[in-house]
Amino acid sequence: MNSYTENLQEAISTTLQVQYLNHKDLGSQAEAASFTLKYAREATLSTDEKLKSATAVMEFKRSVKEQAGRNKDRAANLLTLATQADQYVKQSVTNTAVSASNVQIAANAIIRLASDVGNIFSIIKAADFDSDIYKKAVEARELINDTAYAAEQASQMAMEASALIAEVSSSTVSGQTKLINAPSANLFNILSADFDTSAQIVARGTATLTAASEKEILAARNFEATNAYYKAAQHAYDMLNNELNLGLIVSNITATAFTIGFNIIKTVFDVTRSPVKNYYMVLVKASSKTIFSINSAEELFYKKDKSFVNIPVASGEKDRVNKQVEIKNIQDADGDVIKPGQQYVCFLFAVYADEHKKRLNNFDDFLSAPSQSFQIDIA
Amino acid sequence: MSILPQQKAVLDTLTQQVADAQNEVDECQAIVDLLREKAVNSQSLLAEAENNKTQALSNQNLTDRLVQNVLDLQNNSKIADDEMTAADDKTKELAKAIRVLMYKMIRSAEVINKLAIEIIKKKALNPLVSDELVSLVTAAGTDANNAVTLTLLALKTTFMATALNIESGSAVKLENSQATELNQALTGDIPGEKSAPSLKALIYKACDDAKAYYKKIEKAHELITRELAAAMSDLIAAQVKLKSLQAGLVAANAAALAS
């Protein structure tokens, strides 16, 4: 190969390498942007979820607050009722005591009268009055004795009533309603404040959701842009590769085979005929790709090294060739077997027809720039 | 000064590796930053959940005490109501007795007064009727009047007391029924009514929910903390790798140029 061609090939290799690095760098950026977008989306979703649950919590707290409010009102009402009942009962105690005392006084007067009547009857009986007066005296004595007995009973009853009404524990009840009213109001205040806080959380959550979705939109835009640059870099690489490196591509990589694709080499001045006798493919470890040159390739090739794999090209194929290559039975340029996980690049080696070589008076062959690096899948 | 192909290969590979390591560090850093933000977030959520739980527990305790007080009140109201009913019944009985006493007293007074008139008439006809009897009969007339007046007063005050006792009784009864209603509304034991959950049920539910929520957040926080720790160690490993590769590149460059 003359130095013009050599210089060209080196320029091609360098250009592809630079673009490859650029492409890889942008790929990382796109990945980072996709992470950011993923988290931003998660944040929006979780904020939305949080807002929904906060709203549910708020609604629940509203019902609690309402119940507590009703409870508070009931307790307050009860306090009023119990206080009134106690006042009534206290007045009743006084009134019943007055009544009992009056009944007692009346009973005493009646007994005194009964004793008067008893004395009168004794004298009438002793003085032997006429039967009419005697009869009346007997009746008066019987009646007043009966009345006196009734008065004694009433007095007894009045005492009991007075005792019973005094026993009514309305003041205890009234005191207890105070123990209920204050805590009920307290509980209501707590639950009401709790509801207010919850309502504020919902309001804040709405604002946060807006902010989160804005953040997500920004992240999505950033990802879109970064991804576009990445795609553009990929496209640029493909274009460079296509124009400068025969569009050399390794694809459909599996554990056992891959496909190599390239454009057929044509002479510049006669595009109908290919000057190439045979195409070969050689795998080189990616770490050695910058030192694998036409010289090392020719040296290996003419030693009939096993690393060179013939790619038969039918004469019918005019522009582009895609050939599947089996991995078993081939080895790399260092003579090692092909291992999964190892990064390789692929070179295309073309042996020009003798006629072509003679005409140019140049007996060198052709070596492409490396393909993008790739690795064999683990079976 | 030229760099040999083998040296160039080493330098290129190293440059490539440094770039890769830098990318890895950037990725790790991005993940760590995001996880750290999440961890801060979940920490504050956890604190909030803890506050909620404490508040809910305190509410539950307040409610428990309230429920106990209301139950006591309901029982005592029932007792007061029973006591009032007993007193009321007794006063009503008394009122009846006093009414009967009043009639009896009036009838007795009438008979006594008639007897007195007969005796005084007799005294006018027959001076032998003893003076003592006449004076006794006169005193009995006064005492009878007095007894009627006092019985009438007793009747009035007893009926007043009875009327008031009826009012007191209904006040106590109303208080008792309201206490029962409060207890039922508070604890939810309203027979045949299942519409709204009671305050006690709601507050217990709030407490259970707060406990469950706290557990959930606690778990999430633990998970994020673990993830963050793992991401940090990844980041440190990537940084160390980057540093050593950078140093390697510098050294290789120097060696290549020196040769």
Interface residues (C-beta under 8 A of the other chain):
Chain A: Q17 L21 K24 D25 S28 E31 A32 F35 T36 Y39 F60 K61 S63 V64 Q67 A68 R70 N71 R74 A75 N77 L78 L81 A82 Q84 A85 Y88 V89 Q91 S92 N95 T96 V98 S99 N102 V103 I105 A106 A109 I110 R112 L113 D116 V117 N119 I120 I123 I124 A127 F129 D132 I133 K136 A137 E139 A140 L143 I144 D146 T147 A150 A151 Q153 A154 M157 A158 E160 A161 L164 I165 E167 V168 S169 S170 T172 V173 Q176 T177 L179 I180 P183 S184 N186 L187 I190 L191 D194 S287 S288 T290 I291 S293
Chain B: P5 Q6 K8 A9 D12 T13 Q16 A19 D20 N23 D26 E27 A30 I31 L34 Q55 N59 L62 T63 R65 L66 N69 V70 D72 L73 N76 S77 I79 A80 E83 M84 A86 A87 K90 T91 E93 L94 A97 I98 V100 L101 K104 M105 R107 S108 A109 V111 I112 K114 L115 E118 I119 K122 V129 S130 E132 L133 L136 V137 A139 A140 D143 A144 N146 A147 L150 T151 L153 A154 T157 T158 M160 A161 L164 N165 E167 S168 A171 V172 L174 E175 Q178 A179 E181 L182 A185 L186 A196 P197 S198 L199 L202 I203 K205 A206 D209
